[in-house]
Amino acid sequence: MLKGVNKNVIEVKNSNSKYFDRAILFLKEVQLPEPVQLSHLADAYLREMDRSYHTRLVVRLVISGVRFVLAASAGAVVALLAVQ
């Protein structure tokens, strides 16, 4: 659902996103498209943001996992050297 706050800002409530509850989009100073087309553009933008956020989240989780494994391995090596 689109709610026009003024001619330069729209608020998207119920964005159908699992990450975003609502979004505020600031429009450029150009000729605005029809409201239906504007709605489709806003939905497409939010879907792209969902994919981008999900990708960054997965990358951060993978990097954190690799760092954990490397730290645990280094700790194990130090422990083995200390025991000998």
N, C-alpha and C positions, 0 to 999 in steps of 0.2 A: 504494500500500500504506500502510495506517495502522498506526502503532505507538503504543500507549498508554503514555506515560511515567508519568503519574499521572492523577488524575481531572480536572485542570485544564489539562493540556498534552497536545497530540498532535503527533507528528512525522510528516510526510508525506515518505516516501522515494519516489523515482521518480515525480516529480510530472507527468511527461509534458509538461514545459514546455521550450521551447528557451532560456529565460532562467534558470530556477531549477533547481538540482540537487535540493535538498530544502528543506522549509519546516517551521518550528516555529510552531504556532498555539496561542495561549493562549485558553482557553475562559472565558466569563463564568460568574459564579456563578449559574447558572440550571439548571433541569431539563434534562438532556442528552437529545437525541433518540436514536433507535436508532442503532447503529453504522453500518448501511447508509446511513441518511439523513445521518449525520454525514460519512461518506465523500463523498457527493454534494455536500454543502455545502462541504466543503474543496476538492474539485475545481473547483466553480463559482467559488469565491473565487480560486483560483490562475489560472484562465482569465481572470478579470477583471483580475487583476494583470498578466498577460501583455499584454493589450490596452492597459492604462494605460501600462505601461512602453514598449511599442512606439510609442504615440502621442507620449509625451514625447520619445522618441529622435528621431522624425521631425521634430518641431517644433524641437528643438535643432539638428538638421542644417540645416533650412531657414533658421533665423535665422543660423547661422554662415555659410552660403552668401551670404545677403543682405549681411551685414557685410563679407565678403570682397570682394564686387562693389563695394560702396560705397567701401571703402578703396582698391581698385585704381582706381576712377574718380577719386577725389579725388587720388590720386598722379599720374594721367595729366594732370589739369587743372593741378596745380602744375608738372609738368614742362613742359607747353605754355606756361604763363605765364613760366617761367624761360627758355625758349628764345627767346621774343620779346623 
